Amino acid sequence: MPDALQFPIIDLSFPDRFSIANLIRQGCVDHGFFYLENHGVDEELISKVFEQSSNFFSLPIEEKMKLVRKNHRGYTALYAEKLDTTLTTEGDSKESFYIGPLADDLNQWPLEEDLPSWRSTMETYHQKLLSAVTKLLSLIALSLKLEEDFFEKVGALIEPLAFIRLLHYPDLNSSSEEIFGASAHSDYGMVTLLVTDGVPGLQICREKSKQPQVWEDVPSMSGAFIVNIGDMMERWTNGLFRLHSLQILAKTVLWNVWKAVALSLVHQDSHP
Protein backbone atom coordinates (compact mmCIF):
# COMPACT_ATOMS: atom_id res chain seq x y z
CA MET A 1 0.00 0.00 0.00
CA PRO A 2 1.39 3.44 -0.96
CA ASP A 3 1.92 6.13 1.66
CA ALA A 4 -1.18 7.99 2.80
CA LEU A 5 -2.20 10.85 0.55
CA GLN A 6 -1.80 14.53 1.39
CA PHE A 7 -4.41 17.04 0.22
CA PRO A 8 -4.61 20.87 0.26
CA ILE A 9 -5.94 22.41 3.48
CA ILE A 10 -8.69 24.96 2.89
CA ASP A 11 -9.17 27.45 5.72
CA LEU A 12 -12.57 29.16 5.47
CA SER A 13 -11.34 31.97 7.74
CA PHE A 14 -8.34 32.87 5.53
CA PRO A 15 -8.79 36.42 4.13
CA ASP A 16 -7.13 35.86 0.74
CA ARG A 17 -10.04 34.17 -1.01
CA PHE A 18 -8.30 33.88 -4.37
CA SER A 19 -5.36 32.00 -2.88
CA ILE A 20 -7.75 29.60 -1.17
CA ALA A 21 -9.72 29.21 -4.41
CA ASN A 22 -6.51 28.25 -6.20
CA LEU A 23 -5.81 25.61 -3.56
CA ILE A 24 -9.31 24.19 -4.05
CA ARG A 25 -8.70 24.05 -7.79
CA GLN A 26 -5.43 22.20 -7.22
CA GLY A 27 -7.06 19.67 -4.92
CA CYS A 28 -10.01 19.05 -7.23
CA VAL A 29 -7.92 18.77 -10.39
CA ASP A 30 -5.22 16.56 -8.88
CA HIS A 31 -7.21 14.42 -6.43
CA GLY A 32 -10.85 15.44 -6.15
CA PHE A 33 -10.18 15.89 -2.42
CA PHE A 34 -9.18 18.56 0.09
CA TYR A 35 -9.47 19.27 3.83
CA LEU A 36 -11.76 22.01 5.19
CA GLU A 37 -10.93 23.69 8.49
CA ASN A 38 -12.33 26.67 10.43
CA HIS A 39 -15.66 25.68 8.93
CA GLY A 40 -17.83 26.99 11.74
CA VAL A 41 -18.98 23.61 13.11
CA ASP A 42 -17.57 23.42 16.64
CA GLU A 43 -16.00 20.30 18.10
CA GLU A 44 -18.59 20.07 20.87
CA LEU A 45 -21.41 19.75 18.35
CA ILE A 46 -19.50 17.17 16.31
CA SER A 47 -18.90 15.15 19.48
CA LYS A 48 -22.63 15.27 20.25
CA VAL A 49 -23.41 14.02 16.74
CA PHE A 50 -21.06 11.06 17.23
CA GLU A 51 -22.60 10.34 20.63
CA GLN A 52 -26.17 10.52 19.36
CA SER A 53 -25.27 8.43 16.31
CA SER A 54 -23.82 5.76 18.59
CA ASN A 55 -26.93 5.88 20.79
CA PHE A 56 -29.18 5.19 17.83
CA PHE A 57 -27.16 2.35 16.35
CA SER A 58 -26.97 0.74 19.80
CA LEU A 59 -30.75 0.29 19.86
CA PRO A 60 -32.24 -3.19 19.30
CA ILE A 61 -32.77 -3.95 15.62
CA GLU A 62 -36.56 -4.07 16.04
CA GLU A 63 -36.49 -0.48 17.32
CA LYS A 64 -34.31 0.72 14.46
CA MET A 65 -36.52 -1.00 11.89
CA LYS A 66 -39.46 1.14 13.04
CA LEU A 67 -37.65 3.96 11.21
CA VAL A 68 -36.76 1.96 8.08
CA ARG A 69 -35.90 4.24 5.18
CA LYS A 70 -38.72 5.92 3.25
CA ASN A 71 -38.36 8.83 0.83
CA HIS A 72 -34.57 8.50 1.23
CA ARG A 73 -34.88 9.24 4.96
CA GLY A 74 -34.43 6.86 7.85
CA TYR A 75 -32.67 3.61 8.71
CA THR A 76 -30.94 1.12 6.41
CA ALA A 77 -29.97 -2.20 7.96
CA LEU A 78 -26.68 -4.09 7.82
CA TYR A 79 -25.97 -5.61 4.36
CA ALA A 80 -29.03 -3.91 2.83
CA GLU A 81 -26.88 -1.94 0.35
CA LYS A 82 -24.11 -3.02 -2.00
CA LEU A 83 -22.47 -0.08 -3.77
CA ASP A 84 -20.27 -2.25 -5.99
CA THR A 85 -22.75 -4.61 -7.62
CA THR A 86 -19.97 -6.71 -9.20
CA LEU A 87 -19.03 -8.14 -5.79
CA THR A 88 -20.33 -11.57 -4.81
CA THR A 89 -20.59 -10.68 -1.12
CA GLU A 90 -23.93 -10.41 0.68
CA GLY A 91 -23.80 -6.64 0.92
CA ASP A 92 -21.81 -3.76 2.38
CA SER A 93 -21.04 -4.15 6.08
CA LYS A 94 -22.70 -1.01 7.33
CA GLU A 95 -25.93 0.33 8.68
CA SER A 96 -26.96 3.90 8.06
CA PHE A 97 -29.43 6.64 8.85
CA TYR A 98 -30.38 9.34 6.34
CA ILE A 99 -31.56 12.84 7.24
CA GLY A 100 -32.66 15.08 4.38
CA PRO A 101 -33.67 18.75 4.02
CA LEU A 102 -35.38 20.00 7.16
CA ALA A 103 -38.15 21.99 5.49
CA ASP A 104 -39.97 19.24 3.58
CA ASP A 105 -41.26 17.33 6.64
CA LEU A 106 -40.17 13.94 5.21
CA ASN A 107 -37.53 13.10 7.81
CA GLN A 108 -38.06 10.33 10.33
CA TRP A 109 -37.00 10.91 13.93
CA PRO A 110 -36.54 8.66 16.98
CA LEU A 111 -38.95 9.38 19.80
CA GLU A 112 -37.71 12.03 22.23
CA GLU A 113 -38.30 9.72 25.20
CA ASP A 114 -36.09 7.07 23.59
CA LEU A 115 -33.24 9.36 22.47
CA PRO A 116 -33.46 12.77 24.15
CA SER A 117 -32.02 15.69 22.15
CA TRP A 118 -31.34 13.41 19.13
CA ARG A 119 -33.47 15.40 16.71
CA SER A 120 -32.35 18.83 17.90
CA THR A 121 -28.68 17.80 17.66
CA MET A 122 -29.05 16.54 14.09
CA GLU A 123 -31.07 19.58 13.00
CA THR A 124 -28.44 21.93 14.39
CA TYR A 125 -25.68 19.93 12.70
CA HIS A 126 -27.55 20.03 9.39
CA GLN A 127 -27.98 23.81 9.59
CA LYS A 128 -24.35 24.45 10.55
CA LEU A 129 -22.99 22.27 7.77
CA LEU A 130 -25.27 23.80 5.16
CA SER A 131 -23.94 27.20 6.20
CA ALA A 132 -20.36 25.97 5.80
CA VAL A 133 -21.13 24.50 2.38
CA THR A 134 -22.70 27.77 1.25
CA LYS A 135 -19.45 29.56 2.05
CA LEU A 136 -17.47 26.80 0.36
CA LEU A 137 -19.51 27.09 -2.84
CA SER A 138 -18.46 30.69 -3.34
CA LEU A 139 -14.82 29.59 -3.19
CA ILE A 140 -15.48 26.72 -5.58
CA ALA A 141 -17.00 29.24 -7.99
CA LEU A 142 -13.86 31.38 -7.76
CA SER A 143 -11.73 28.29 -8.32
CA LEU A 144 -13.58 27.79 -11.62
CA LYS A 145 -12.88 31.42 -12.65
CA LEU A 146 -16.52 32.35 -12.08
CA GLU A 147 -18.11 35.09 -9.99
CA GLU A 148 -18.26 33.98 -6.38
CA ASP A 149 -22.08 34.24 -6.28
CA PHE A 150 -22.44 32.11 -9.42
CA PHE A 151 -24.13 29.14 -7.76
CA GLU A 152 -26.52 31.43 -5.92
CA LYS A 153 -27.49 33.17 -9.17
CA VAL A 154 -28.21 29.91 -11.02
CA GLY A 155 -30.39 28.66 -8.16
CA ALA A 156 -28.19 25.98 -6.63
CA LEU A 157 -28.93 27.33 -3.15
CA ILE A 158 -32.72 27.36 -3.57
CA GLU A 159 -33.95 24.44 -1.47
CA PRO A 160 -30.71 22.45 -1.89
CA LEU A 161 -30.94 18.70 -1.45
CA ALA A 162 -28.64 18.38 1.55
CA PHE A 163 -28.44 14.96 3.19
CA ILE A 164 -26.74 13.76 6.35
CA ARG A 165 -25.73 10.10 6.31
CA LEU A 166 -24.83 8.58 9.67
CA LEU A 167 -22.91 5.34 9.14
CA HIS A 168 -22.03 2.54 11.53
CA TYR A 169 -19.38 0.02 10.54
CA PRO A 170 -19.53 -2.94 12.98
CA ASP A 171 -16.40 -4.64 14.28
CA LEU A 172 -15.76 -7.61 11.99
CA ASN A 173 -12.09 -8.21 12.80
CA SER A 174 -12.78 -11.86 13.50
CA SER A 175 -13.24 -12.46 9.78
CA SER A 176 -10.22 -13.44 7.69
CA GLU A 177 -11.65 -12.18 4.39
CA GLU A 178 -11.56 -8.60 3.09
CA ILE A 179 -14.87 -7.00 3.96
CA PHE A 180 -16.05 -3.61 2.76
CA GLY A 181 -18.04 -1.18 4.85
CA ALA A 182 -18.72 0.74 1.64
CA SER A 183 -17.56 -1.02 -1.52
CA ALA A 184 -16.16 0.86 -4.53
CA HIS A 185 -18.37 3.77 -5.57
CA SER A 186 -18.51 7.45 -6.41
CA ASP A 187 -20.58 10.01 -4.52
CA TYR A 188 -23.63 11.56 -6.11
CA GLY A 189 -24.28 15.27 -6.05
CA MET A 190 -21.86 18.15 -5.82
CA VAL A 191 -19.66 17.70 -2.76
CA THR A 192 -19.43 15.41 0.27
CA LEU A 193 -18.15 16.55 3.66
CA LEU A 194 -16.90 13.71 5.84
CA VAL A 195 -15.90 13.68 9.48
CA THR A 196 -14.58 10.53 11.16
CA ASP A 197 -13.45 9.43 14.59
CA GLY A 198 -9.88 9.12 13.30
CA VAL A 199 -10.06 5.36 12.75
CA PRO A 200 -8.61 4.58 9.27
CA GLY A 201 -10.64 2.95 6.54
CA LEU A 202 -11.43 5.46 3.79
CA GLN A 203 -9.52 4.79 0.56
CA ILE A 204 -9.52 6.16 -2.98
CA CYS A 205 -8.48 4.76 -6.35
CA ARG A 206 -7.11 7.55 -8.52
CA GLU A 207 -6.90 5.54 -11.75
CA LYS A 208 -10.18 3.64 -11.98
CA SER A 209 -9.53 2.19 -15.44
CA LYS A 210 -6.12 0.67 -14.66
CA GLN A 211 -5.71 -2.91 -13.51
CA PRO A 212 -4.87 -3.93 -10.94
CA GLN A 213 -6.47 -1.03 -9.14
CA VAL A 214 -4.33 0.71 -6.51
CA TRP A 215 -6.18 1.87 -3.40
CA GLU A 216 -4.63 4.58 -1.21
CA ASP A 217 -5.48 5.55 2.36
CA VAL A 218 -7.08 8.93 3.00
CA PRO A 219 -6.00 10.11 6.47
CA SER A 220 -8.33 12.09 8.71
CA MET A 221 -7.25 15.47 10.05
CA SER A 222 -8.24 16.64 13.52
CA GLY A 223 -10.78 19.44 13.43
CA ALA A 224 -11.19 19.32 9.65
CA PHE A 225 -13.71 17.84 7.24
CA ILE A 226 -12.53 15.66 4.36
CA VAL A 227 -14.18 17.06 1.23
CA ASN A 228 -14.56 15.19 -2.05
CA ILE A 229 -16.36 16.15 -5.22
CA GLY A 230 -19.28 14.15 -6.59
CA ASP A 231 -20.62 13.04 -9.95
CA MET A 232 -22.48 16.30 -10.48
CA MET A 233 -19.39 18.45 -10.00
CA GLU A 234 -17.29 16.34 -12.35
CA ARG A 235 -19.98 16.64 -15.00
CA TRP A 236 -20.51 20.37 -14.47
CA THR A 237 -16.80 21.02 -14.93
CA ASN A 238 -16.58 18.72 -17.97
CA GLY A 239 -14.10 16.49 -16.17
CA LEU A 240 -11.76 19.29 -15.04
CA PHE A 241 -12.46 18.42 -11.40
CA ARG A 242 -11.65 14.73 -11.08
CA LEU A 243 -13.86 12.17 -9.42
CA HIS A 244 -12.24 9.05 -7.99
CA SER A 245 -13.62 5.73 -6.78
CA LEU A 246 -14.08 5.44 -3.01
CA GLN A 247 -14.28 2.49 -0.67
CA ILE A 248 -14.21 1.88 3.06
CA LEU A 249 -12.55 -1.20 4.52
CA ALA A 250 -14.87 -2.43 7.26
CA LYS A 251 -12.14 -4.36 9.07
CA THR A 252 -10.48 -1.11 10.18
CA VAL A 253 -13.50 1.13 10.76
CA LEU A 254 -15.72 1.40 13.82
CA TRP A 255 -17.85 4.57 13.97
CA ASN A 256 -18.09 7.24 11.28
CA VAL A 257 -20.43 10.15 10.70
CA TRP A 258 -20.84 11.04 7.04
CA LYS A 259 -22.24 14.33 5.84
CA ALA A 260 -23.25 14.32 2.19
CA VAL A 261 -24.47 17.55 0.61
CA ALA A 262 -26.03 17.41 -2.82
CA LEU A 263 -26.73 20.92 -4.07
CA SER A 264 -29.11 20.57 -6.97
CA LEU A 265 -30.34 23.08 -9.53
CA VAL A 266 -33.75 21.41 -9.22
CA HIS A 267 -36.24 22.63 -6.63
CA GLN A 268 -37.28 19.99 -4.10
CA ASP A 269 -40.92 20.08 -5.21
CA SER A 270 -39.90 19.17 -8.76
CA HIS A 271 -37.26 16.60 -7.87
CA PRO A 272 -38.18 12.97 -8.73
Backbone hydrogen bonds, N-H to C=O, Kabsch-Sander energy under -0.5 kcal/mol:
donor,donor_aa,acceptor,acceptor_aa,energy
5,L,217,D,-2.0
10,I,8,P,-0.6
10,I,35,Y,-3.2
11,D,9,I,-0.6
12,L,10,I,-0.7
12,L,37,E,-2.2
14,F,11,D,-1.7
17,R,15,P,-1.5
20,I,16,D,-1.8
21,A,17,R,-2.5
22,N,18,F,-2.0
23,L,19,S,-1.6
24,I,20,I,-2.3
25,R,21,A,-2.3
26,Q,22,N,-2.2
27,G,23,L,-2.6
28,C,24,I,-2.6
29,V,25,R,-2.5
30,D,26,Q,-2.6
31,H,27,G,-2.2
32,G,27,G,-2.7
33,F,27,G,-1.2
34,F,227,V,-1.9
35,Y,8,P,-2.9
36,L,225,F,-2.5
37,E,10,I,-2.9
42,D,40,G,-0.7
46,I,42,D,-1.9
47,S,43,E,-2.5
48,K,44,E,-1.9
49,V,45,L,-2.2
50,F,46,I,-2.2
51,E,47,S,-2.4
52,Q,48,K,-3.0
53,S,49,V,-2.6
54,S,50,F,-2.5
55,N,51,E,-2.2
56,F,52,Q,-2.1
57,F,53,S,-2.4
58,S,54,S,-1.2
59,L,56,F,-1.9
63,E,60,P,-1.0
64,K,60,P,-1.9
65,M,61,I,-2.5
66,K,63,E,-0.7
67,L,64,K,-1.9
68,V,65,M,-1.5
69,R,75,Y,-2.7
70,K,73,R,-2.8
73,R,70,K,-1.9
74,G,98,Y,-2.2
75,Y,67,L,-3.4
76,T,96,S,-2.6
79,Y,92,D,-1.4
79,Y,94,K,-0.7
80,A,77,A,-1.9
85,T,83,L,-0.9
87,L,84,D,-1.5
92,D,81,E,-3.5
93,S,180,F,-2.8
94,K,92,D,-2.0
95,E,168,H,-2.0
96,S,76,T,-2.1
97,F,166,L,-2.0
98,Y,74,G,-2.5
99,I,164,I,-2.6
105,D,102,L,-0.5
114,D,111,L,-0.8
115,L,111,L,-2.4
118,W,115,L,-1.8
121,T,117,S,-2.0
122,M,118,W,-2.2
123,E,119,R,-2.6
124,T,120,S,-2.1
125,Y,121,T,-2.3
126,H,122,M,-2.4
127,Q,123,E,-2.3
128,K,124,T,-2.5
129,L,125,Y,-2.5
130,L,126,H,-2.3
131,S,127,Q,-1.8
132,A,128,K,-2.0
133,V,129,L,-2.6
134,T,130,L,-2.0
135,K,131,S,-1.7
136,L,132,A,-2.2
137,L,133,V,-2.5
138,S,134,T,-1.0
139,L,135,K,-1.1
140,I,136,L,-2.3
141,A,137,L,-2.4
142,L,138,S,-1.8
143,S,139,L,-2.2
144,L,140,I,-1.0
144,L,141,A,-0.8
145,K,142,L,-1.9
146,L,141,A,-2.3
150,F,147,E,-2.1
153,K,149,D,-2.4
154,V,150,F,-2.1
155,G,152,E,-1.0
156,A,151,F,-2.3
157,L,151,F,-0.6
158,I,155,G,-1.6
159,E,157,L,-0.8
161,L,262,A,-0.6
162,A,160,P,-1.5
163,F,161,L,-0.6
163,F,260,A,-1.4
164,I,99,I,-3.2
165,R,258,W,-2.5
166,L,97,F,-2.9
166,L,164,I,-0.5
167,L,165,R,-0.5
167,L,256,N,-1.0
168,H,95,E,-2.9
169,Y,254,L,-2.0
172,L,170,P,-0.7
175,S,172,L,-2.0
179,I,177,E,-0.6
181,G,248,I,-2.6
182,A,248,I,-1.6
185,H,246,L,-1.9
191,V,261,V,-1.5
192,T,228,N,-2.5
193,L,259,K,-2.2
194,L,192,T,-0.5
194,L,226,I,-2.7
195,V,257,V,-1.5
197,D,255,W,-0.8
203,Q,247,Q,-2.5
204,I,216,E,-2.2
205,C,245,S,-2.0
206,R,204,I,-0.5
208,K,206,R,-0.6
210,K,207,E,-0.9
215,W,213,Q,-0.6
216,E,204,I,-2.8
218,V,202,L,-2.5
224,A,221,M,-2.2
225,F,36,L,-2.6
226,I,194,L,-2.9
227,V,34,F,-3.2
227,V,225,F,-0.6
228,N,192,T,-2.0
229,I,32,G,-1.8
230,G,190,M,-2.4
231,D,187,D,-2.7
232,M,189,G,-1.8
233,M,189,G,-1.1
234,E,230,G,-2.1
235,R,231,D,-2.2
236,W,232,M,-2.9
237,T,233,M,-2.0
238,N,235,R,-1.6
239,G,234,E,-3.0
240,L,237,T,-1.7
242,R,28,C,-2.5
242,R,240,L,-0.6
245,S,205,C,-1.3
246,L,185,H,-3.3
247,Q,203,Q,-1.8
248,I,182,A,-2.5
249,L,201,G,-1.8
250,A,179,I,-1.5
250,A,248,I,-0.7
251,K,179,I,-0.8
252,T,249,L,-1.4
253,V,250,A,-1.1
256,N,167,L,-1.5
257,V,195,V,-1.5
258,W,165,R,-1.9
259,K,193,L,-1.6
259,K,257,V,-0.5
260,A,163,F,-1.3
260,A,258,W,-0.6
261,V,191,V,-1.4
262,A,161,L,-1.4
262,A,260,A,-0.5
263,L,261,V,-0.7
264,S,262,A,-0.9
270,S,267,H,-1.7
271,H,268,Q,-1.2
